[in-house]
Amino acid sequence: MWSSTSPAAAVAAHASLAVLAAVLTAAVAGCSGDEAATVDGVEVPDGYEVTLIADGLDRPTQLTPGPDGSLLVAQLNGAEGEESGQVLRLDPGDSAERTVLFDGLVTPTGVVAIGSDVWVMEQRRLSRGAVTGGNLEVVFDELPYNDRSEGTLSVDEQGRLLYNTSGSVDGVEAAEGSGVLWALAPGSEPEPLATGFKHAYARTFDDEGTLWQTEVSDGTYDGQPPPDELVAVEPGDDFGWPQCIGDRQPVESYEGTQERCADTPRPQALFAPGATPTSVAVAPWDPDVLLVALWNERRIVTVDRTRGDGPVRPETFLTGIERPQHLLADGERLLITDFEDGRLLAVTAAEG
């Protein structure tokens, strides 16, 4: 789904999505929490444990809470661009048992449940369907994007759906409607929550209500590749892309200036060009620690959420997963979708 340096999920739209009614009981090594096994090769600091919750998935992307304690997971279920993607429900008592809710998707990267609806993001298409499965209703099609996926879906405290339209340029400005983080309230038209992103791929809220957003960049600006970022978002923020990148750095080729970029929010953390932060979550064991999955760097890092004067330095927390895709704080455990090996893993702070 990604290149070696940046996200690339260019896919075609799919109009009608049918449910598979049968419950699949595939032969997987996943099991309930009581039977979970430790995972060889995955390294975390002393005081933490990693267990295998389920495997046998096929390129899983976003994981989200479902009804009655279940989990919903989107997966490619085949090669990129094929009409084979799915949204599955994993039962809480036995994660080896799963139900296909929606099928025939093209590279689904976003899924979230809001009330009785499940929202799904494919390439340029946002749809919704019942939590029990069935057909998806297209809400928006042909969304602005930059030949890559639109990333994950989220819901805020007001029950609004948050989604991204990835950035493309028109001259020296962002193309109309692109590079925007949108908020969609029930029965309303979408409103821009923040602008000036290249690719606002994933986000989470902390216990104080702060919205933390990952920014995935690519290409070159004044001949140099840009860093990826983690930023705190306030309504109305403009992060300056394409005139500004990184920590308020002007891009002369897009007529960026020091004055223009001085008005943009500073990032909480910077990552190496091409690191590809596909997810962020608050650590279940420490509300002041943010965990970020760096897809191309094959690791999960910690970022202190304390706001200071400029970016803080990320520290490695977990290694040994080839492509850490999505993070979900689920009670006292951190859940991780492993894109490459098709696994769902859990990290917990060891007792005692």
N, C-alpha and C positions, 0 to 999 in steps of 0.2 A: 504493500500500500504506500510505501514511502521510498524515495530515492535514498542514496547514501548520505545525502546532505540536507534534504528538505522534504516536507510532505508532498506527496503527489498522488492524488486519488481521483483522477479525471475519469468520470463514468457517465453513462447515458441514463436518461430518465426511464421510469417504468410506470405504466399507467394503472394497471389493475392488479391487485395483490390478493391472492387467495390463501385461506388458512388451511393448514393440514390438521385435521381433527384428531388424528391418533396421537397418543402419548408415546414418545420414543424412549425406549429403555436401552440405549446403546451400551455396548460393552466398554465402560470407562473405568478408570481407577479412582475416580472421584467418589467421595463418600460423605456421610454425615459428619458433623463435628466430633462425635464420640469416637469415630473410627479414623479420623484424619491422620495422615502419615506425614512425617517430616520429609523435607525436600533436600536431596543431595545437590551440592553445587551452588546453592543460593546462600550468600553470606550476608549476615547482619551483625551489628555490634553485640557484645555480650549483654545479656539481659533481655534478649528478644528471641522469639521462636517463629519459624516459618513452617506452615503446614499446607498440604495439598487438599483443596476442597473438592475440585472436580477437574477432570481432563477429558480429552476427546472432543473438545470444541475445535472449530475451524476458523482461525484468524478472528478471534473475538475483539471487539472494539469497546464500546461503552457498556458499562454495567450500572444498573440503577435499581433502587428499591421498587418492588411491585406490591400488589395487594396481599394481605394475609401473611406477611412475612416472607413472601417469595422474592426472588431476584429476577430481573429482566436483563438479558444480555443480547446485544446485536453482534452478528458475526457475518463475515464475508461468505463463508461456506463454499469456497471455491476461489477461482482466480479473480483478480481485480477486473472489474468491468463486466463480469458475467452476471446474468439475472438469476443469481443463486443465493443472494444474501437472505438472512433470516433474523427475526427477533424471537428469542426463546424465553420461556418461563422456567426457572429452576425452582423446584419445590423445596420449601424450607427444611423438611424433615429428611430429605434424601436428594442431594444435589446431583446424583447420577441419573435421576429421573427428570426429564424435561419435556415441555410441550412446545410445539412450534405454533406461535401466534400469527406471525406474518411471514410469508415466503415470497420468493421471486424478486427480492430487492437487489438493487445494484449498488454495491459497496456502501452499506449503511454504516455511518460513523456516529450517529446520535440517536439516543432513545431515552425518554423520560415519561413517567406516569404522572398525570395530573387529574385527580378525581377518578372518574370512570373512563378516562381517555388515555391512550398511549400515543405519544407523539414520536415520529420517526423522521430523521434527516438522512436523505441520500445525498447525491451530488449537488443538484440544484433544486431539489424538491423537498418540501416540508409537508408531511401528511399526518393524519391522525386516525385512530381506530379504537375499537372497544378493548378494554383490558382482557376480555375473554377471547379476543382474536376475531378474525373475519377479514373483510375487505378494508383497505385503507382509503380514506377520503383525502384527495389532494387539496391542501389549503393554499399553498403557494408553489408555483412552478417557474422554471427559468429564472431563478434568483441570481442576482449579480454574484460573480465569483471569478477566481483567477486561475481557472483550469485545474483546481484542486478541490478537495472536499470542503464542506462548510463546517466541519468539526462536530463538537458535542452539543447536547441540549441540556438546559438547566431550568429550574423553577425558583423564583424568589419568594420572599415571605408574603407578598401580596397575591401569590398564585399566578404570576405572569410567567409566560414562557420566555426564556432568554436564548437567542440564537445569533449566529454570526453570518455575515456575508463577506467572504474573504476579498481582499483588496486587489484591484487592478487600476491601472493609471490611464488617464486621458490627458495627454500633454504632460504638464507638471503637477497635475492635481489628481486626487483619487477619482476614479470614474463614479458617476452618479449611482448612489445606493450601495457602493462597495466599501469595504473596510469599516463596516459599522457593526456594533453590538446592539441588537434590537430587543425590545421588550414588547410582548404581545399579551394584552389582557383579554380575558374571555369576552367575546362579542364586540371587540374593538379592532381598530386598525393598528398595525405595529408602529411603535414610536422609537426613534433612536435613543438609546441609553448613553452611548459613548461612541466617539468616532476616531478616525486617524489610526486604524489598525491595518497591518498587513494581513494577519490571519489570527484572529482572537479565538483560538482553537478550543480551550477548555477553561472552566472556572469553578469556584466554590465560594461559599460564605463561611466566615468564622463566627464564633459565638457572640461577637460584638456587632455583627451585621455587616462587616466589611466584605466587599466583593473582591476576590482575588482572581486575576485573569492571566492566562498564559498568552504570549504573543510569539508566533512562529514566523520567522522571516526567511527570505531566500534571495537569490540574485546578488547583484553587486550595486554599490552606491558609491559614486566617485571612485570606482575601481576596487572597492574593498567589500567583502561580504559582511553583512550586518550581524550583530549578536541577536540571540533570542532573549526573551524577557519574561519576568513575572512582575505584574503591576497591580496596584490597588486602584479600583475604579470608583469614582463618584459620578452621579448623574450629570451629564453635560460635559464631561471631560473630553478633550481633544488631544490625542496622543501624537498628532503631528505628521503621521506617515502620508505621503512619501517625502515631505520636506525634512522630516526629522526622524532619526533612528537612534536606538540605544539610549544612552543617558544624555538626552538633549543635544545630540550631535547633528548639526545642520548638514544637509546634502546639497551641495552647490549645483549639481546637475539637475535638481528639481527646484532650484531657486529657494532653497532653505537658507535661513539667516539665523544668527545668534538671537536676535530679537524674537523671531517667530518661535524658536525652540525653547526659549527661556520660559514661555508660558505653558509648556507641556508638563504633565506630572513626571516626576522622576521614577525610574523603576525600583522595585524592591530588590530585585536580583537580576544580574545579567548572566547569560549562558553563552558558551562558545558558539560561533556560527555553525548552523546545521545541527545543533544538539537536539532540537525538535521536542519541546516540552508538550507532550500530548495530554497531560493531566496534572491536576493539583488537588490536594486534600489536606484538611487539618489533621494532624497526628492525633489519633484517639487517646494517646497517653499523655499529651501535652498540648494544650490549646494555643500555646505561643509558638508552636513549630508547624511550618507548612512543609508538606512532602510533595515533590515534583518528579514526575516520570520523564526522564530524558531518553527518548526512543532510540535515537541514533548512538547515544553514548552507552547504552545498555546498562543503565543504572538509575536508581532513585536517590535523590538528594534531599537534604533538609535545608530550609530557609527560615531564619528567625523572622517572625512577623513584626517585631518591634520596629517602629518607624524611626529612621534616623536621617542623617544628612547624606543621602546617596545610597547606592546599592550595597547590600550586605553580601558576604561571600557564602555561596552554597557549599555544603559539606556532604560527602558521599555517605549514604545510609545503607543501601542495598546494592549488591552486584550479583551476577550469575543468572539473570534473566536476559535472554537474547534481545527481546523487544518488549519492554514494559509499556503497556498501552494505556490502561485506565486505572485510576485509584478511587476507591470508595471507602470512606470511614463508616463502618457498620458496627455501632456499639463500641465495644472495646477492641475491635480488630480492624486492621486495614486490609481490604480486599484488593487484589491486583489481577487484572486480566493480562495474560501472557500471550501476545499476538502470535509469536513465532511457533511456540510449542502447544498452543491450544489449551492452556491450563488456567484455572482459577485458584489463586493462592491466597493465604491469609497470613498476616504478620500480627503477633500479639506480644505485649510486654510480659515476660516470664514472671510467674508468681514468685514472691519472695525475693 
